[in-house]
């Protein structure tokens, strides 16, 4: 199987609210929009919030996914998110596996793991 591109679809009982959160509060750039839906750039991936897939969700939401978002500077990201009123559910800390991670949530309660990869971490090595 040859995969040419991919994106994460986030279904929501209130897609417009979720689109505003990702666009206005997280500051993700819009890759494209269409009637009822919006696609965002998220590093080398895409996040789509489709309005047409929300009809079959419970009123409690469909927060059954998590996003992993790598940032260059987690201290700067934390400051920016706090200023935007984004709920930080776990302050940044270095995990046993060496990544610095912070947890935030979107309006549907979906977990967003904001990650800084330290300069000396194995993920930074060129494995070609």
Secondary structure, 3 states (H helix, E strand, C coil): CCCCCCCEECCCCCHHHHHHHHHHHCCCCEEEEECCEEEEEECCEEEEECHHHCCCCCCCCCCCCEEEEEECCHHHHHHHHHHCCCCEEEEEEECCCCEEEEEEECCCCCEEEEEEECCCCHHHCCCC
